[in-house]
């Protein structure tokens, strides 16, 4: 009919207009905050997937496996091979978790930073820390369910066959709310805030401080600020050490609580920190620091330069 033909012609015309639209105009059709979230989630998920074996070993050390990180990695390699023993466990959950957590944390951070800082001057360290803690706390709550599944898949790979199988079994045995939505959230949310401060605040503030003494790169044609790649790398190196140290106690407690089914640590964060400190001493909270740094150090070095490049591709200012 004439109506159908007219509709098809209009749709084809719209598609052609979109296909021939300049890239900058296409990007402007997507809200800036959506592009922020995409850049934060994709950059971190990609790097985290590459470093998944380190996360597997780190988590198993934190939940109390007696052998060293090196011994655990070698044992997994010998028994199951590199892919099945180290890379595959929890990989899908890892990617989904980072898309949610880092999408919120790194994606909403520029918006939160601008909201809490005075408009007449550059944000200070406290403004950056407040913005990062808010987005990190919220991102952890958003990703808590996938975080629980990830920890279970890491610590008990022979028990679950996939992300969906693990989630289904946890829901049947422990319920949606207690098993996924709030299991370990008392540890994961403070940990999310701490690691966001350690990572995002450290990177942002270090870069802003060093930028004053760094040879500047030219602005883009759109007048957006551009930083030299070398500045991104140096800021990332500093970020890795600080983020690992700040987040490690929260990370250890989170892993212990999420790996537990509610019997050893029925009150979550409070029981975990009390028992660990009483039975093994305060340094037990830093158990697994080295494998954690082996993950977070390279993670920061790879993630932030990639994040900056993605932001550039998506028509956003550098972080």
C-alpha positions as CSV (number, residue, x, y, z in Angstrom):
1,X,0.0,0.0,0.0
2,X,1.0,3.7,-0.4
3,X,1.2,4.0,3.4
4,X,3.6,1.1,3.7
5,X,5.7,2.3,0.8
6,X,5.9,5.8,2.4
7,X,7.0,4.3,5.7
8,X,9.6,2.2,4.1
9,X,10.9,5.1,2.1
10,X,11.1,7.3,5.3
11,X,12.9,4.6,7.2
12,X,15.4,4.1,4.4
13,X,15.9,7.9,4.2
14,X,16.5,8.0,8.0
15,X,19.0,5.1,7.8
16,X,20.9,6.8,4.9
17,X,21.0,10.1,6.8
18,X,22.4,8.3,9.9
19,X,25.0,6.4,7.8
20,X,26.2,9.6,6.1
21,X,26.2,11.7,9.2
22,X,29.6,12.9,10.4
23,X,31.0,10.9,13.3
24,X,30.9,13.8,15.7
25,X,27.3,14.4,15.0
26,X,26.5,10.7,15.5
27,X,28.3,10.8,18.8
28,X,26.3,13.9,19.9
29,X,23.1,11.9,19.4
30,X,24.2,9.7,22.3
31,X,24.0,11.3,25.8
32,X,27.4,12.1,27.2
33,X,26.8,10.2,30.4
34,X,26.0,7.0,28.4
35,X,29.3,7.4,26.5
36,X,31.0,7.9,29.9
37,X,29.5,4.6,31.2
38,X,30.4,2.7,28.0
39,X,34.0,3.9,28.1
40,X,34.4,3.0,31.8
41,X,32.8,-0.4,31.6
42,X,34.3,-1.6,28.3
43,X,37.9,-0.5,29.1
44,X,37.9,-2.2,32.5
45,X,36.1,-5.4,31.5
46,X,38.5,-5.9,28.6
47,X,41.6,-5.6,30.8
48,X,40.1,-7.6,33.7
49,X,39.3,-10.5,31.3
50,X,43.0,-10.6,30.3
51,X,44.1,-10.6,34.0
52,X,41.5,-13.1,35.1
53,X,44.0,-15.8,36.1
54,X,45.6,-13.4,38.6
55,X,42.2,-12.6,40.1
56,X,41.4,-16.4,40.4
57,X,44.7,-17.0,42.4
58,X,44.3,-13.9,44.5
59,X,40.7,-14.8,45.5
60,X,41.7,-18.4,46.4
61,X,44.5,-17.1,48.6
62,X,42.1,-14.7,50.4
63,X,39.5,-17.4,51.2
64,X,42.2,-19.5,52.9
65,X,43.8,-21.9,50.5
66,X,47.0,-22.8,52.4
67,X,49.5,-22.9,49.5
68,X,51.2,-19.8,48.1
69,X,50.0,-17.9,45.1
70,X,52.7,-19.4,42.9
71,X,52.0,-22.9,44.1
72,X,48.3,-22.5,43.5
73,X,48.9,-21.2,40.0
74,X,51.2,-24.0,39.1
75,X,48.8,-26.6,40.6
76,X,45.9,-25.3,38.5
77,X,48.1,-25.3,35.4
78,X,49.2,-28.9,35.9
79,X,45.8,-30.3,36.8
80,X,43.6,-28.5,34.3
81,X,45.8,-26.5,32.0
82,X,46.0,-22.7,31.6
83,X,42.6,-22.2,30.1
84,X,40.4,-24.5,32.3
85,X,42.5,-24.0,35.4
86,X,43.2,-20.3,35.4
87,X,41.4,-18.3,32.7
88,X,38.0,-19.9,32.4
89,X,36.8,-19.9,36.0
90,X,34.3,-17.0,36.5
91,X,35.4,-15.3,33.3
92,X,31.8,-14.4,32.1
93,X,30.9,-13.2,35.7
94,X,34.1,-11.2,35.7
95,X,33.2,-9.3,32.5
96,X,29.6,-8.7,33.5
97,X,30.6,-7.6,37.0
98,X,33.1,-5.1,35.6
99,X,30.7,-3.7,33.0
100,X,28.3,-2.9,35.9
101,X,30.8,-1.9,38.6
102,X,33.3,0.0,36.5
103,X,30.6,1.4,34.2
104,X,29.1,3.1,37.3
105,X,32.3,3.9,39.0
106,X,34.3,5.4,36.1
107,X,31.3,6.3,34.1
108,X,29.5,8.5,36.6
109,X,32.7,9.8,38.3
110,X,33.2,12.8,36.1
111,X,29.5,13.8,36.6
112,X,29.8,13.3,40.4
113,X,33.1,15.2,40.6
114,X,31.7,18.2,38.8
115,X,28.6,18.1,41.0
116,X,30.5,18.1,44.3
117,X,33.3,20.5,43.3
118,X,33.0,24.4,43.2
119,X,32.3,25.7,39.7
120,X,34.8,28.5,40.0
121,X,37.9,26.3,40.5
122,X,39.4,22.9,39.8
123,X,38.3,20.0,42.1
124,X,40.5,19.3,45.1
125,X,41.6,16.0,46.5
126,X,38.6,15.8,48.9
127,X,36.1,16.5,46.1
128,X,37.6,13.8,44.0
129,X,37.6,11.3,46.9
130,X,34.0,12.1,47.7
131,X,32.9,11.6,44.1
132,X,34.9,8.3,43.8
133,X,33.5,6.9,47.1
134,X,29.9,7.7,46.0
135,X,30.3,6.1,42.6
136,X,32.3,3.1,43.9
137,X,29.8,2.5,46.7
138,X,26.9,2.6,44.2
139,X,28.7,0.5,41.6
140,X,29.4,-2.2,44.1
141,X,25.8,-2.4,45.2
142,X,24.7,-2.6,41.5
143,X,27.2,-5.4,40.8
144,X,26.9,-7.3,44.0
145,X,25.0,-10.3,42.6
146,X,27.5,-10.9,39.9
147,X,30.3,-10.4,42.4
148,X,29.0,-13.2,44.6
149,X,28.7,-15.5,41.6
150,X,32.3,-14.6,40.5
151,X,33.8,-15.4,43.9
152,X,32.0,-18.7,44.1
153,X,33.1,-19.7,40.6
154,X,36.7,-18.7,41.5
155,X,36.7,-20.6,44.8
156,X,34.6,-23.6,43.8
157,X,35.1,-24.1,40.1
158,X,34.2,-27.8,40.1
159,X,30.9,-27.2,41.8
160,X,29.4,-24.8,39.2
161,X,29.4,-25.2,35.4
162,X,28.6,-21.6,34.4
163,X,27.4,-18.2,35.6
164,X,23.8,-19.1,35.2
165,X,24.2,-22.5,36.9
166,X,25.9,-20.9,39.8
167,X,23.3,-18.1,40.1
168,X,20.5,-20.6,39.9
169,X,21.9,-22.9,42.6
170,X,22.7,-19.9,44.9
171,X,19.1,-18.6,44.5
172,X,17.6,-22.0,45.2
173,X,19.7,-22.6,48.3
174,X,20.0,-19.0,49.8
175,X,17.4,-16.9,48.0
176,X,17.7,-14.0,45.6
177,X,18.1,-11.3,48.3
178,X,20.2,-13.1,50.9
179,X,22.2,-15.2,48.4
180,X,22.9,-12.6,45.8
181,X,21.8,-9.0,46.4
182,X,23.0,-8.5,49.9
183,X,25.5,-11.4,50.4
184,X,28.7,-9.7,51.4
185,X,27.5,-6.2,50.5
186,X,28.6,-5.0,53.9
187,X,32.1,-5.7,52.8
188,X,31.8,-5.2,49.0
189,X,30.3,-1.7,49.2
190,X,33.0,-0.2,51.4
191,X,35.6,-2.1,49.4
192,X,34.1,-0.6,46.2
193,X,34.3,2.9,47.7
194,X,37.9,2.3,48.9
195,X,39.2,0.9,45.6
196,X,37.5,3.7,43.7
197,X,39.3,6.2,45.9
198,X,42.5,4.3,45.6
199,X,42.2,4.0,41.8
200,X,40.1,6.8,40.4
201,X,40.9,9.5,42.9
202,X,44.6,8.7,42.8
203,X,44.7,8.6,39.0
204,X,42.7,11.8,38.6
205,X,44.5,13.8,41.3
206,X,48.0,12.5,40.3
207,X,47.4,13.4,36.7
208,X,46.0,16.8,37.5
209,X,49.1,17.5,39.7
210,X,51.6,16.3,37.2
211,X,49.9,18.0,34.3
212,X,51.2,21.4,35.7
213,X,54.8,20.3,35.0
214,X,54.2,18.1,32.0
215,X,54.7,19.1,28.3
216,X,51.1,19.6,27.1
217,X,49.6,18.0,24.1
218,X,47.6,20.1,21.6
219,X,43.8,20.3,22.0
220,X,41.5,18.5,19.6
221,X,39.7,20.3,16.8
222,X,36.6,20.4,19.1
223,X,38.7,22.3,21.7
224,X,38.7,19.4,24.2
225,X,41.7,18.9,26.5
226,X,44.2,16.2,25.5
227,X,46.9,14.8,27.8
228,X,50.2,13.2,26.6
229,X,50.1,9.4,26.7
230,X,53.2,9.4,28.9
231,X,51.3,11.3,31.6
232,X,48.6,8.6,31.6
233,X,51.2,5.8,32.0
234,X,53.0,7.5,34.9
235,X,49.8,8.3,36.7
236,X,48.7,4.7,36.3
237,X,51.9,3.3,37.7
238,X,51.4,5.4,40.9
239,X,47.7,4.4,41.1
240,X,48.4,0.6,41.1
241,X,50.4,0.6,44.3
242,X,48.1,3.0,46.2
243,X,44.9,1.3,45.0
244,X,46.1,-2.2,46.0
245,X,47.2,-1.1,49.5
246,X,44.0,0.9,50.3
247,X,41.6,-1.8,49.0
248,X,43.4,-5.0,50.2
249,X,41.8,-5.3,53.7
250,X,38.3,-4.7,52.2
251,X,39.0,-7.1,49.4
252,X,40.1,-9.9,51.7
253,X,37.0,-9.6,53.8
254,X,34.8,-9.4,50.8
255,X,36.2,-12.6,49.3
256,X,35.8,-14.4,52.6
257,X,32.2,-13.3,53.2
258,X,31.1,-14.0,49.6
259,X,32.8,-17.4,49.5
260,X,30.9,-18.3,52.7
261,X,27.3,-19.6,52.6
262,X,26.5,-17.8,55.9
263,X,27.7,-20.4,58.4
264,X,31.2,-19.1,59.2
265,X,30.5,-15.4,59.0
266,X,26.7,-15.1,59.6
267,X,27.0,-11.3,60.3
268,X,29.1,-10.7,57.3
269,X,31.7,-7.9,57.5
270,X,31.7,-7.8,61.4
271,X,32.3,-11.5,61.9
272,X,34.9,-11.7,59.1
273,X,37.1,-8.9,60.3
274,X,36.8,-10.0,64.0
275,X,37.7,-13.7,63.3
276,X,40.5,-12.9,60.9
277,X,42.2,-10.4,63.2
278,X,41.6,-12.5,66.3
279,X,42.7,-15.9,64.8
280,X,45.4,-14.8,62.4
281,X,46.4,-11.3,63.3
282,X,45.9,-7.9,61.6
283,X,48.3,-8.8,58.7
284,X,45.8,-11.5,57.6
285,X,43.8,-8.6,56.1
286,X,46.6,-8.1,53.7
287,X,46.8,-11.7,52.7
288,X,47.2,-12.0,49.0
289,X,48.6,-8.5,48.6
290,X,51.2,-9.5,46.1
291,X,48.9,-11.4,43.7
292,X,46.4,-8.5,44.2
293,X,49.1,-6.0,43.1
294,X,50.0,-8.3,40.2
295,X,46.5,-7.8,39.1
296,X,45.8,-4.2,40.1
297,X,49.2,-2.9,39.0
298,X,49.0,-4.0,35.4
299,X,45.3,-3.4,35.5
300,X,45.8,0.3,36.2
301,X,48.6,0.6,33.7
302,X,46.4,-0.9,31.0
303,X,42.9,0.3,32.0
304,X,43.5,4.0,32.3
305,X,45.3,4.6,29.0
306,X,42.7,2.5,27.3
307,X,39.9,4.4,29.1
308,X,41.4,7.7,27.9
309,X,41.6,6.4,24.3
310,X,38.0,5.2,24.4
311,X,36.9,8.5,25.7
312,X,38.7,10.2,22.9
313,X,37.1,7.9,20.3
314,X,33.7,8.6,21.9
315,X,34.1,12.3,21.6
316,X,34.7,12.9,25.4
317,X,37.4,14.9,27.2
318,X,40.3,13.0,28.8
319,X,39.4,11.8,32.3
